[in-house]
Each structure stands twice: as structure tokens, then as C-alpha cells.
């Protein structure tokens, strides 16, 4: 039996993990919708969703691994959890693209296979049929490479606070000056702030965060509609996304009504990679077609996730027998990194 204090902390962590799990599934559905409904401007919701993905990935990684990381074990686990599934999905998408008569025989395809699509996106569109939206995966890989250094660097101190403020300002300025057509800079900020919050077990008062969640969108609307001033759009949007992410780190009531969505959390990677390839329009009615598309995407993602997990088990099973890999409770629930 756990002591009372440890048991309370355990339950609180489970609640935080559950609520993040629900939030991430809602976020991926928002991203899917933003790509399907091209005639509706959903970039604000999609930007918040991507910030939340970045924050949750780094937050739970920091909570699990801290600032002292066995790099070899760290990358072995990432290969098991993400690498094999990623390459399987790209192989299936490659076959689908060829069946549709699209070209994948270009050196850009090799870049996508390496997970470095985001670098190509800095210079223009891909010449290969693969690579849609893979900039986030590239950012995730860079985050994993830099995590051991960032986790140590972001340990709370006066210097860290100054560096964090400067980093935030630089990324917000880059977001304003270097427009790429996707939310790279704010998502990158989400990764950095997530590490800081996770490593330092940052906790803010719920009332403060609730006030920010109300004030940020109100100020955005007043500045935009009342004064026609748009320069604060991204800072206020980033503030709202941060407040929302930090609010989810505070133990509270579990989102039990939305708990069924957690079943989709295991296949977030699959949904993210395949969704833009599987939009269908059988009826010509936008909402109905979105429903059909979502059903196709979720079904395909579940199948690919099952196949990917079987492949991972087949590849790593002999090693697992000799040295079983124990998965942490937070990582099991959060599936965040």
C-alpha cells in the first residue's frame, strides 16, 4: 500500500495525465478540421492545438526523465515507440501515392524518410508526394536531440528566467518577421516552456490561469475589432495557449465525459501523418463529408497503429525477453513524448 501522501500525488498525476490525453485528442481533431475546412479560417484553434502538443510532449518528457538522461536508453525507447511506426506509415502512404499516380521518386522522399521534412519546408514545398505536415515531426526529433542539454539549462535560476524571457521574445519576433505558412515558432516555444514547467514542477494558482484564459482572448478581440491593432495577436494567442497548457498540469476534476476519446490517443501519430491523404468527398456536403473523412482516418489510424505495434513487438521481442522494458505510468497514460 502507498502512504497517504504518495497515493494522493499518484491520483493527481493520473488526473493530469488523463486530462492531457483528452486535450491532445481534441487538439488532433482540431488540426484535422483546420486542414479539411479550407474555406473556414481555423488557424487560431490549430495554433493553440500545436502549442499544446509541443508543451505536453516536453512537459511529460521532463517529468519522466528529469535533467539526468541515459541517452542510449532514451533513444532506444523513442525508436521503439515512434521510429518503426513512422517508417511503416510512410511506406503505406508511399504505396497509396503511387496507386494514385503521384510521384515519390525524388530525393525529397529520402529527407522525409529521415524525418527532416521541416528543413525542406523552410525553403519551399516538397517535390515528393510525401511529407505533408511533417515539420512537426522534425521539430520533435530536434527536441529529442536537444532535450538532455535543455533539461539541464532550464533548471530554475535567475539566469534561466532571463534566458527564458529572451527566448520567448525572440520566438515571438521570429513569428512576426519570418512567416513560413505554419506555426513553427509558437510550437517551438511550447516545447521550451513545457520543459521548464516539467523539470521545475512549475505550479501556478488556478485563479491566475483562469483569469489569463479569460483576459487573453478578450484583449485580442478588443485590439483587433476595437482598434484594428493586430501586432498583439500572436503574443496574446501564445499567452492563452500557455495558460491552457499550464491549467491542464494542475490536478482537478477528470474530464470523465470526454474520457472515451482517450482510446484514440495511442494512434495520434498515425492520425497526424495520414489525415491529409484520406480526405473524401462522397456527398458534396461539407459536414457530412468531414464525418466520412474522419471515420476513414480513424479506422486507418487504428489499423496502422495495431500493425505498427505488432511490428515493433516482432522486431524487439528477443531483446524484450532478455531485458523487459518497464514503461512509466505517466508515459503510459500521457503518450506524450
DARAPE-V296514 format. One record per backbone hydrogen bond with DSSP energy under -0.5 kcal/mol. CO is the residue of the C=O (numbers start at 1). NH is the residue of the N-H. If there is no record, write none. Layout:
CO,NH ; CO,NH
This chain:
3,7 ; 4,8 ; 5,9 ; 6,10 ; 7,11 ; 8,12 ; 9,13 ; 10,14 ; 11,15 ; 12,16 ; 13,17 ; 14,18 ; 15,19 ; 16,20 ; 17,21 ; 18,22 ; 19,23 ; 20,24 ; 21,25 ; 22,26 ; 23,27 ; 24,28 ; 25,29 ; 26,30 ; 27,31 ; 28,32 ; 29,33 ; 30,34 ; 31,35 ; 32,36 ; 33,37 ; 36,38 ; 37,40 ; 40,42 ; 42,46 ; 43,47 ; 44,48 ; 45,49 ; 46,50 ; 47,51 ; 48,52 ; 49,53 ; 50,54 ; 51,55 ; 52,56 ; 53,57 ; 54,58 ; 55,59 ; 56,60 ; 57,61 ; 58,62 ; 59,63 ; 60,64 ; 61,65 ; 62,66 ; 65,68 ; 67,69 ; 69,71 ; 70,74 ; 71,75 ; 72,76 ; 73,77 ; 74,78 ; 75,79 ; 76,80 ; 77,81 ; 78,82 ; 78,83 ; 79,84 ; 82,86 ; 83,87 ; 84,88 ; 85,89 ; 86,90 ; 87,91 ; 88,92 ; 89,93 ; 90,94 ; 91,95 ; 92,96 ; 93,97 ; 94,98 ; 95,99 ; 96,100 ; 97,102 ; 98,101 ; 102,104 ; 103,129 ; 104,106 ; 106,109 ; 106,110 ; 107,111 ; 108,112 ; 109,113 ; 110,114 ; 111,116 ; 112,115 ; 116,119 ; 116,120 ; 117,121 ; 118,122 ; 119,122 ; 120,123 ; 120,124 ; 131,134 ; 133,136 ; 134,118 ; 134,138 ; 135,139 ; 136,140 ; 137,141 ; 138,142 ; 139,143 ; 140,144 ; 141,145 ; 142,146 ; 143,147 ; 144,148 ; 146,150 ; 147,151 ; 148,152 ; 149,153 ; 150,154 ; 152,155 ; 157,161 ; 158,162 ; 159,163 ; 160,164 ; 161,165 ; 162,166 ; 163,167 ; 164,168 ; 165,169 ; 166,170 ; 167,171 ; 168,172 ; 169,173 ; 170,174 ; 171,175 ; 172,176 ; 173,177 ; 174,178 ; 177,179 ; 178,180 ; 182,184 ; 183,187 ; 184,188 ; 185,189 ; 186,190 ; 187,191 ; 188,192 ; 189,193 ; 190,194 ; 191,195 ; 192,196 ; 193,197 ; 194,198 ; 195,199 ; 196,200 ; 197,202 ; 198,201 ; 205,208 ; 205,209 ; 206,210 ; 207,211 ; 208,212 ; 209,213 ; 210,214 ; 211,215 ; 212,216 ; 213,217 ; 214,218 ; 215,219 ; 216,220 ; 217,221 ; 218,222 ; 219,223 ; 220,224 ; 221,225 ; 221,226 ; 222,226 ; 222,227 ; 223,227 ; 223,229 ; 224,228 ; 228,230 ; 230,233 ; 232,236 ; 233,237 ; 234,238 ; 235,239 ; 236,240 ; 237,241 ; 238,242 ; 239,243 ; 240,244 ; 241,245 ; 242,246 ; 243,247 ; 244,248 ; 245,249 ; 246,249 ; 247,250 ; 249,251 ; 254,256 ; 255,258 ; 256,259 ; 258,261 ; 259,262 ; 260,263 ; 261,264 ; 262,265 ; 262,266 ; 264,267 ; 265,268 ; 267,271 ; 268,272 ; 269,273 ; 270,274 ; 271,275 ; 274,277 ; 274,278 ; 275,278 ; 284,286 ; 285,289 ; 286,290 ; 287,291 ; 288,292 ; 289,293 ; 290,294 ; 291,295 ; 292,296 ; 293,297 ; 294,298 ; 295,299 ; 296,300 ; 297,301 ; 298,302 ; 299,303 ; 300,304 ; 301,305 ; 302,306 ; 303,307 ; 304,308 ; 305,309 ; 306,310 ; 307,311 ; 308,312 ; 309,313 ; 310,314 ; 311,315 ; 312,316 ; 313,317 ; 316,320 ; 317,321 ; 318,322 ; 319,323 ; 324,326 ; 325,327 ; 328,332 ; 329,333 ; 330,334 ; 331,335
